[in-house]
Amino acid sequence: MLRRFMVYGVFLSFLGINSQETNKRTLKLMGSRFDITVVSKNKTEANSYIDMAVAEISRIEALISSWDKNSQTSLINSNAGIRPVKVKGELFQLIQRAKHISKLTDGAFDISYASMDNIWRFDGSMNQIPSQEAIKNAVSKVGYKNIILNEKDSSVFLKLRGMKIGFGAIGKGYAADKAKELLKRNGVESGIINASGDLNSWGRQTHGENWNVAIKNPLNKNKVFALLPIYDKAVVTSGNYEKRVTLNGKTYAHIIDPRTGYPSNGLISVSVFAASAELADALATSVFVMGKEVGLDFINQLKMVDCIIVDDQGEVFYSENINIKNNK
């Protein structure tokens, strides 16, 4: 499932007082834009911390990339239907958590969606709707229950030949979490890792206030409808309005329901707030696939998780416990 995540209008106020200053670096990592912001004593110190975060994100990419033929993820995929592959504990646990989310969402989230990666293409190269047979064949290889995990030897086995796993729906969120964790462990008291909209924050701005996230309606980008203070929390926005294709007069967006093999519809934006960007990432995808009613009901049953949904008519819906500063 190809996805691109954005948080609309992330507003960060940077005021340097009390001998602390805010420094930000923007660069391309994991094929996407990353904005790494840290509060520190000076720019030299900030650069050393940011370099540390970059190294950690690059390490994560090497671990989970399905494009790198030498990665453990690629090794799992190339041995689908053949044999289990022993992997590092970190990767094993990531897959384990992904399976747990799949179970909770009845398959609305599923890292084995990667089996469909050549069916729908939103890079301008697709000129006809995939055949029902092609979609059916691809979906037959999707299914988190066919990801077999063995805790004794940390091995992963994909039961079916042609199965694939991919971390496009949680990889950048996980990288943001790990970079934040590393920086906190090394004494950085405040900052933000923004991985193309998979955002995780900690601490406060230099003047003592929380970081704020402003979310705009994608149908009216000049208007902010919600301003949320975030403290030691992650927010991920999943949208389907940028990667689209129109075929035979009908527009299809890039967020695919892994259970049916067809693009999801009815929503254009889902923002999820959670303790980690990895979790928010997975849940944003899940809600998008579930739809407004089922998605809101699902989020309302989870502790310390909130969401904002924008449907294809531009209407905005909030989960029950979200704390909004309205800016209508």
Long-range contacts (C-beta under 8 A, 24 or more apart in sequence): 1-113, 1-114, 1-116, 1-168, 1-169, 1-254, 1-255, 1-256, 1-258, 1-285, 2-117, 2-120, 2-122, 2-168, 2-243, 2-254, 2-256, 3-168, 3-169, 3-238, 3-254, 3-255, 3-285, 4-32, 4-196, 4-197, 4-239, 4-242, 4-243, 4-254, 5-172, 5-195, 5-196, 5-197, 5-198, 5-236, 5-237, 5-238, 5-239, 5-281, 5-284, 6-196, 6-197, 6-237, 6-239, 6-242, 7-194, 7-197, 7-199, 7-213, 7-215, 7-235, 7-236, 7-237, 7-271, 8-214, 8-215, 8-216, 8-218, 8-221, 8-237, 9-214, 9-215, 9-216, 9-224, 10-194, 10-199, 10-213, 10-214, 11-212, 11-213, 11-214, 11-227, 12-37, 12-192, 12-205, 12-211, 12-212, 13-205, 13-207, 13-209, 13-212, 14-205, 14-206, 15-205, 15-206, 15-207, 16-206, 17-206, 17-207, 18-206, 20-206, 21-46, 21-206, 22-205, 22-206, 23-47, 23-50, 25-50, 27-54, 29-54, 29-57, 29-58, 29-61, 29-175, 29-195, 30-57, 30-60, 30-61, 30-171, 30-172, 30-175, 30-195, 32-172, 32-195, 32-196, 33-196, 34-193, 34-194, 34-195, 34-196, 35-192, 35-193, 35-194, 36-179, 36-191, 36-192, 36-193, 36-194, 37-191, 37-192, 37-193, 37-194, 38-183, 38-188, 38-190, 38-191, 39-188, 39-189, 39-190, 39-191, 39-203, 39-205, 39-206, 40-188, 49-183, 49-186, 49-188, 49-191, 52-182, 52-183, 52-186, 53-179, 53-182, 53-183, 53-193, 56-175, 56-178, 56-179, 56-182, 57-175, 57-178, 57-179, 57-195, 60-171, 60-174, 60-175, 60-178, 61-171, 61-175, 63-88, 63-90, 63-91, 64-91, 64-94, 64-167, 64-171, 64-174, 66-114, 66-164, 66-165, 66-166, 66-167, 73-165, 73-166, 73-167, 76-156, 76-158, 76-165, 77-114, 77-158, 77-163, 77-164, 77-165, 79-157, 79-158, 80-158, 80-159, 80-160, 80-161, 80-162, 80-163, 80-164, 81-158, 81-159, 81-160, 81-161, 81-162, 81-163, 82-161, 83-157, 84-148, 84-150, 84-153, 84-155, 84-156, 84-157, 85-155, 85-156, 85-157, 86-153, 86-154, 86-155, 87-154, 87-155, 87-156, 88-154, 89-154, 91-156, 92-149, 92-151, 92-154, 92-155, 92-156, 94-167, 94-170, 94-174, 94-278, 95-147, 95-149, 95-156, 95-165, 96-149, 97-278, 98-144, 98-167, 98-170, 98-282, 99-144, 99-147, 99-149, 101-279, 101-282, 101-283, 101-286, 102-144, 103-144, 105-286, 105-289, 105-290, 105-298, 106-259, 107-143, 107-144, 107-258, 107-259, 108-257, 108-258, 108-259, 108-285, 108-286, 108-289, 108-290, 109-169, 109-258, 109-282, 109-283, 109-285, 109-286, 109-289, 110-142, 110-143, 110-144, 110-258, 110-259, 111-144, 111-147, 111-165, 111-166, 111-167, 111-169, 111-170, 112-141, 112-142, 112-143, 112-144, 112-146, 112-147, 112-158, 112-163, 112-164, 112-165, 112-258, 113-142, 113-166, 113-169, 113-256, 113-258, 114-164, 114-165, 114-166, 114-168, 115-139, 115-141, 115-142, 115-162, 115-163, 115-164, 116-142, 116-256, 116-258, 116-261, 117-164, 117-166, 119-261, 120-252, 120-254, 120-256, 120-263, 121-245, 122-243, 122-244, 122-245, 122-254, 124-245, 126-245, 126-247, 127-247, 128-247, 129-247, 129-248, 129-252, 135-261, 135-262, 136-261, 138-261, 139-258, 139-259, 139-260, 139-261, 142-258, 142-259, 142-261, 169-281, 169-282, 169-285, 170-278, 170-281, 170-282, 172-196, 172-198, 172-277, 172-281, 173-198, 173-200, 173-234, 173-236, 173-276, 173-277, 173-278, 173-279, 173-280, 173-281, 173-282, 174-277, 174-278, 174-281, 176-200, 176-234, 176-277, 177-234, 177-276, 177-277, 177-278, 193-277, 195-277, 197-236, 197-237, 198-234, 198-236, 198-277, 198-280, 198-281, 199-234, 199-235, 199-236, 199-277, 200-233, 200-234, 200-276, 200-277, 201-230, 201-231, 201-232, 201-233, 201-234, 202-231, 202-232, 203-232, 204-231, 214-327, 215-271, 215-308, 217-269, 217-310, 217-314, 217-316, 218-268, 218-269, 218-310, 219-268, 219-310, 219-314, 220-314, 223-328, 224-327, 225-316, 225-326, 225-327, 225-328, 226-308, 226-316, 226-324, 226-325, 226-326, 226-327, 227-324, 227-325, 227-326, 227-327, 228-273, 228-322, 228-323, 228-324, 228-325, 229-323, 229-325, 230-273, 233-273, 233-274, 233-275, 234-273, 234-274, 234-275, 234-276, 234-277, 234-279, 234-280, 235-271, 235-272, 235-273, 235-280, 236-271, 236-272, 236-274, 236-277, 236-280, 236-281, 236-283, 236-284, 237-269, 237-270, 237-271, 237-272, 237-284, 238-269, 238-270, 238-271, 238-272, 238-281, 238-284, 238-285, 238-287, 238-288, 239-268, 239-269, 239-270, 240-264, 240-267, 240-268, 240-269, 240-288, 241-268, 241-269, 255-285, 255-288, 255-289, 257-289, 258-289, 259-289, 264-288, 264-289, 264-291, 265-312, 266-291, 266-292, 266-311, 266-312, 267-291, 267-292, 267-295, 267-309, 267-310, 267-311, 267-312, 268-310, 268-311, 268-312, 268-314, 269-308, 269-309, 269-310, 270-295, 270-307, 270-308, 270-309, 270-310, 271-307, 271-308, 271-309, 272-299, 272-305, 272-306, 272-307, 273-305, 273-306, 273-307, 273-322, 274-304, 274-305, 274-306, 275-304, 279-305, 280-305, 283-307, 292-317
